[in-house]
């Protein structure tokens, strides 16, 4: 017997446990450095720390119970709406039109696996995150509700497959779909070793400085013994120190990347079903989502030198969002696929392999301007401050020299790889210094076109163009403006005359 969604209903009773641990996780993530300092600080009696932790857990338990009691959901068939009420002290009511639903994802965290429930997230176009999330429902209710929510987008029932238990769950179909892409464990290891260097480095810096500042506030800056560090550092020359620190940072980054990649994308499987892609992945937190080709706005294919030698690449699929800022939060990533799998996915999304066509190159002034912004101004500022401060440290010149060389190489390769390819059916923006990305869109998906030209560029016939889509923007600077303007007029004409239905 299928559940009746026409009447308001609550989540599973064990949902209180899920909400409790979810609140604890968010609180611990936000206050992790402070909690570490409080626990290890000998000045604070451990009895007080324990009492405070117990009090906080009790408070969180009350919040979790109120969230469970006040959370209900139902389908309003008369108005074709999905209605959710939630809140702790003040209740809120969210109404989602079924025609506006972009995705419905079924997930399962480690805690949810233990107690046997799933969460269901509903995404709508124009939102930077899930419009609503139901944290604790059974698999039968989750799959049935997902089918009901997507009835307006599919003519046939949707199949939902989970791989975390090794079993295939199916609804209203005789056979389970066969995976046509399955990312292997070695491929995930290769992706972890060869990607996300800058992102992981910035996260490490943020964590280090946050923890250091909290420790410094508790113990006081004068009480921190830096003598051992200074004596250890003094054993190395500047060049040796730079090499040791670089290797250490690089090793930590690789470990973090591999751990993140395996944890997030373990057993990544893609299946074709009724013209859609069904994606399932995750080690501790399992996620299942549907990718509808007609909803795809931008497909990004990224590959660096090491990944090219290993025969792997990464894809990122952007669907409709409210702007450029939100597209990173809603992009669907496909890591570690090979060239053949990439072509199969692109064929399913665009019905043919994207062609590059006419190539537009940026003017050399773009490289000069980038070098001026990233090298000339910072280095000039450094020498200006140094001349007034009276600091005489020859070691600083090593870092300035390394900075100039690295930034010059970075800007050169960014300029060399910067291209805009225009085809009758596709527009491809190529960019990047190390990770070379190709952003692919179809002209009929363009919502607006912006062209710009500075007055001193008119005689040079160079200018810029920005293509606005519901999945983000694509910009190309300082290309041939006459060509840019002619294609901009063509795209605007196609925008006005196109009857494609992708929303």
Secondary structure, 3 states (H helix, E strand, C coil): CCCCCCCCECCCCCHHHHHHHHHHHHHHHHHHHHHHHHHHCCCCCHHHHHHHHHHHHHHHHHHHHHHHHHCEEEEECCCCEEEEEEECCCEEEEEEEHHHEEEEEEEECHHHHHHCCEEEEEEECCCCCCCEEEEEECHHHHHHHHHHHCCCCCCCCCCCCCCCCCCCCCCCCCCCCCEEEECCHHHHHHHHHHCCHHHHHHHHHHHHHHHHHHHHHHHCHHHCCCHHHHHHHCCCCHHHHHHHHHHHHHHHHHHHHHHHHHHHHCCCEEEEECCEEEEEECCCCEEEEEEEHHHCCEEEEEECHHHHHHCCEEEEEECCCCCCCCHHHHCEEEEEECHHHHHHHHHHHHCCCCCCCEEEECCHHHHHHHHHHHHHHHHHHHHHHHHHHCCCCCHHHHHHHHHHHHHHHHHHHHHHHCEEEECCCCEEEEECCCCEEEEEECHHHCCEEEEECCHHHCCCCEEEEEEEECCEEEEEEEEEHHHHHHHHHHHHHHHHHCCCCCC
